[in-house]
């Protein structure tokens, strides 16, 4: 709360953005000061008021009751375990769905018998610049080997040479990339 108050200008107006790097005096950019964005910004002031109310109440003031019911009271968990190049999952609990998220179209090859037999699945475009493929763990038995082979707009192309994901249901995932 105090940090937000300190970002305000002399008139108490809160900026949309704060400069968070070394000073660049020639561009009038100074650490912890407004970066030239909109000011006053009504929503920034509204967020400040909500923060004050939340501190006073000892809980988040504007939490939607449906969200609280679903994730806090009912403890609803995701059916998915995500794997991305920048966020490689460490385990795949039994009963979960392994969702592989990539930034390109691909065919995902996988095997449960050390590549003696393979299965493949094409990922699908979510229209959000992410392509996904789901492998239900009910089909998996330890260990599972997964290889990524990409198909981009210019034809067949490796997404990352030698990409390989090895996992066991309920166990650990090791990735060789």
C-alpha positions as CSV (number, residue, x, y, z in Angstrom):
1,X,0.0,0.0,0.0
2,X,2.8,2.4,0.9
3,X,4.7,1.7,-2.3
4,X,1.6,2.5,-4.3
5,X,1.1,5.7,-2.4
6,X,4.8,6.6,-3.0
7,X,4.3,6.2,-6.8
8,X,1.7,9.0,-6.9
9,X,2.7,12.5,-8.1
10,X,2.6,15.7,-6.1
11,X,-1.2,15.9,-6.6
12,X,-1.8,12.3,-5.4
13,X,-2.5,11.0,-8.9
14,X,-1.5,7.3,-9.5
15,X,0.2,6.5,-12.9
16,X,-0.6,3.5,-15.0
17,X,3.0,2.5,-15.3
18,X,6.1,3.0,-13.2
19,X,9.7,3.0,-14.6
20,X,11.5,0.0,-13.1
21,X,15.0,0.3,-14.6
22,X,18.0,2.6,-14.3
23,X,17.3,6.3,-14.8
24,X,17.4,7.6,-18.3
25,X,17.3,11.4,-17.7
26,X,17.4,12.3,-21.4
27,X,14.0,10.5,-21.8
28,X,12.7,11.7,-18.4
29,X,12.6,8.2,-17.1
30,X,13.5,7.7,-13.4
31,X,13.4,4.6,-11.2
32,X,10.1,4.4,-9.3
33,X,8.5,7.4,-11.0
34,X,5.8,7.5,-13.7
35,X,6.9,6.5,-17.1
36,X,4.8,8.9,-19.1
37,X,1.7,6.7,-19.3
38,X,-1.8,7.8,-18.5
39,X,-2.3,9.8,-15.3
40,X,-4.7,10.2,-13.7
41,X,-5.9,6.7,-14.3
42,X,-9.2,6.0,-12.7
43,X,-8.8,2.2,-12.5
44,X,-5.5,2.7,-10.7
45,X,-7.2,4.8,-8.0
46,X,-10.0,2.2,-7.8
47,X,-7.5,-0.6,-7.3
48,X,-5.9,1.5,-4.5
49,X,-9.3,2.0,-2.8
50,X,-10.0,-1.8,-3.1
51,X,-6.6,-2.5,-1.6
52,X,-7.4,-0.3,1.4
53,X,-10.7,-2.0,1.8
54,X,-9.1,-5.4,1.6
55,X,-6.5,-4.5,4.2
56,X,-9.3,-3.2,6.5
57,X,-11.4,-6.4,6.0
58,X,-8.5,-8.7,6.3
59,X,-9.5,-10.5,3.1
60,X,-9.7,-9.7,-0.6
61,X,-12.6,-7.3,-1.0
62,X,-13.7,-8.2,-4.5
63,X,-13.2,-11.9,-4.8
64,X,-16.0,-13.3,-6.9
65,X,-18.0,-15.8,-4.7
66,X,-18.1,-18.4,-7.5
67,X,-14.3,-18.4,-7.7
68,X,-14.0,-18.8,-4.0
69,X,-16.5,-21.6,-3.9
70,X,-14.8,-23.5,-6.7
71,X,-11.2,-23.2,-5.8
72,X,-11.1,-22.6,-2.0
73,X,-14.1,-24.3,-0.5
74,X,-14.5,-27.1,-3.0
75,X,-10.8,-27.4,-3.7
76,X,-11.4,-28.1,-7.4
77,X,-8.2,-29.2,-9.1
78,X,-7.3,-29.3,-12.7
79,X,-7.6,-32.5,-14.6
80,X,-4.5,-31.6,-16.6
81,X,-0.7,-31.7,-16.0
82,X,1.0,-29.2,-18.4
83,X,4.2,-29.7,-20.2
84,X,5.8,-26.8,-22.1
85,X,9.4,-26.1,-23.1
86,X,9.6,-23.3,-20.5
87,X,7.6,-25.2,-17.9
88,X,8.4,-28.9,-17.9
89,X,6.2,-30.8,-15.5
90,X,8.0,-33.0,-13.0
91,X,5.4,-35.7,-12.5
92,X,2.2,-37.1,-13.9
93,X,-0.2,-38.3,-11.2
94,X,-2.4,-41.2,-12.1
95,X,-5.8,-40.1,-13.5
96,X,-4.5,-36.8,-14.8
97,X,-4.3,-35.8,-18.5
98,X,-0.9,-34.9,-19.9
99,X,-1.4,-31.7,-21.9
100,X,1.5,-30.8,-24.2
101,X,1.5,-27.2,-25.1
102,X,3.6,-26.0,-28.0
103,X,3.9,-22.8,-30.1
104,X,3.7,-24.6,-33.4
105,X,1.7,-27.4,-35.1
106,X,3.2,-30.8,-34.3
107,X,2.7,-34.5,-34.3
108,X,3.5,-36.0,-30.9
109,X,4.8,-39.6,-31.0
110,X,4.7,-41.6,-27.9
111,X,5.4,-45.1,-26.7
112,X,4.8,-47.2,-23.6
113,X,7.2,-50.0,-24.5
114,X,10.5,-48.3,-25.2
115,X,9.7,-47.4,-28.8
116,X,8.8,-50.9,-29.9
117,X,5.3,-49.6,-30.8
118,X,4.4,-46.0,-31.2
119,X,1.3,-44.0,-31.2
120,X,0.9,-40.4,-32.4
121,X,-1.4,-37.5,-31.9
122,X,-1.6,-34.2,-33.7
123,X,-1.9,-31.2,-31.6
124,X,-4.6,-28.7,-32.3
125,X,-4.6,-24.9,-32.6
126,X,-6.4,-23.2,-29.7
127,X,-6.5,-19.9,-31.8
128,X,-4.5,-18.3,-28.9
129,X,-1.0,-19.0,-30.5
130,X,-0.8,-22.2,-28.5
131,X,-1.2,-25.7,-29.9
132,X,-2.2,-28.5,-27.5
133,X,-2.4,-32.3,-27.4
134,X,-3.9,-34.3,-24.6
135,X,-2.8,-37.8,-23.6
136,X,-5.0,-39.3,-20.9
137,X,-3.0,-41.1,-18.3
138,X,-5.5,-43.9,-18.5
139,X,-3.7,-44.9,-21.7
140,X,-0.3,-44.7,-20.1
141,X,1.7,-47.2,-18.2
142,X,5.2,-46.6,-16.9
143,X,7.4,-45.6,-18.6
144,X,6.1,-43.3,-21.3
145,X,8.4,-42.0,-24.0
146,X,7.3,-38.9,-26.0
147,X,9.0,-37.4,-29.0
148,X,8.0,-34.1,-30.7
149,X,8.1,-33.8,-34.5
150,X,6.8,-30.5,-35.8
151,X,4.9,-29.6,-38.9
152,X,4.9,-25.9,-39.5
153,X,3.5,-23.7,-42.3
154,X,6.5,-24.4,-44.5
155,X,6.2,-28.2,-44.1
156,X,7.9,-30.7,-41.9
157,X,10.4,-29.2,-39.5
158,X,11.9,-30.4,-36.2
159,X,10.6,-28.3,-33.3
160,X,13.7,-29.0,-31.4
161,X,16.2,-31.6,-32.5
162,X,16.1,-34.7,-30.3
163,X,13.3,-33.5,-28.0
164,X,12.3,-36.4,-25.8
165,X,10.1,-36.5,-22.7
166,X,10.2,-39.6,-20.6
167,X,7.7,-40.1,-17.8
168,X,6.0,-42.7,-15.7
169,X,2.5,-42.4,-14.5
170,X,2.7,-41.3,-10.8
171,X,6.4,-41.0,-11.2
172,X,9.0,-38.5,-12.3
173,X,9.4,-37.0,-15.7
174,X,12.9,-36.6,-17.2
175,X,13.4,-34.5,-20.3
176,X,16.2,-34.7,-22.8
177,X,16.3,-31.6,-25.0
